[in-house]
């Protein structure tokens, strides 16, 4: 579970396998990037949504500095 103090970087609208509206969220928590998918479900993304998620994750990764406990690989 994400820390209540986690900073939201954004979200991508998507669907579950049954076509219901869902979203995938990207958070920053203590120098880590968290990808939060719909609970207990799959997230179905189009090619455009996948590219948006890529850019959002890239932006989040750039804002997280590597630490001694979690050096960048």
C-alpha positions as CSV (number, residue, x, y, z in Angstrom):
1,X,0.0,0.0,0.0
2,X,1.3,3.5,-0.9
3,X,2.2,5.9,1.9
4,X,-0.5,8.5,2.4
5,X,2.3,11.1,1.9
6,X,3.1,9.7,-1.6
7,X,3.2,12.5,-4.2
8,X,1.0,11.9,-7.2
9,X,2.8,12.3,-10.6
10,X,-0.3,11.6,-12.6
11,X,-2.5,8.9,-14.0
12,X,-3.4,7.3,-17.3
13,X,-7.0,6.5,-18.1
14,X,-7.5,2.9,-19.4
15,X,-10.0,0.1,-19.3
16,X,-10.2,-3.3,-17.6
17,X,-10.7,-6.5,-19.8
18,X,-14.5,-5.9,-19.6
19,X,-14.3,-2.4,-21.0
20,X,-14.9,-0.6,-17.7
21,X,-13.2,2.7,-17.1
22,X,-10.1,2.4,-14.9
23,X,-6.8,4.2,-14.4
24,X,-3.2,3.5,-13.7
25,X,-1.5,6.0,-11.3
26,X,2.1,6.9,-10.9
27,X,3.3,8.1,-7.5
28,X,6.6,9.1,-5.9
29,X,7.2,7.7,-2.4
30,X,10.5,8.1,-0.6
31,X,12.7,8.2,-3.7
32,X,10.8,5.3,-5.3
33,X,8.4,5.3,-8.2
34,X,5.1,3.4,-7.6
35,X,2.9,2.2,-10.4
36,X,-0.6,1.6,-9.0
37,X,-2.9,-0.5,-11.2
38,X,-6.6,-1.2,-10.7
39,X,-6.9,-3.4,-7.6
40,X,-7.1,-7.1,-8.5
41,X,-7.6,-6.3,-12.2
42,X,-5.7,-5.9,-15.4
43,X,-5.2,-2.6,-17.1
44,X,-5.8,-2.6,-20.9
45,X,-4.0,0.3,-22.6
46,X,-3.9,1.4,-26.2
47,X,-0.6,2.2,-28.0
48,X,-1.2,5.9,-27.3
49,X,-2.0,5.3,-23.6
50,X,1.2,3.1,-23.4
51,X,3.3,6.0,-24.8
52,X,1.7,8.4,-22.2
53,X,2.5,6.0,-19.4
54,X,6.1,5.7,-20.7
55,X,6.5,9.5,-20.6
56,X,4.9,9.7,-17.1
57,X,7.2,7.0,-15.7
58,X,10.2,8.6,-17.4
59,X,9.3,12.0,-15.8
60,X,8.8,10.3,-12.4
61,X,12.1,8.5,-12.6
62,X,13.9,11.7,-13.5
63,X,12.5,13.3,-10.3
64,X,13.7,10.5,-8.0
65,X,17.4,10.8,-7.0
66,X,19.3,7.5,-6.5
67,X,20.1,6.7,-2.9
68,X,22.7,4.5,-1.2
69,X,19.9,1.9,-0.4
70,X,18.5,1.9,-3.9
71,X,21.3,2.9,-6.4
72,X,20.2,3.4,-10.0
73,X,20.8,0.4,-12.2
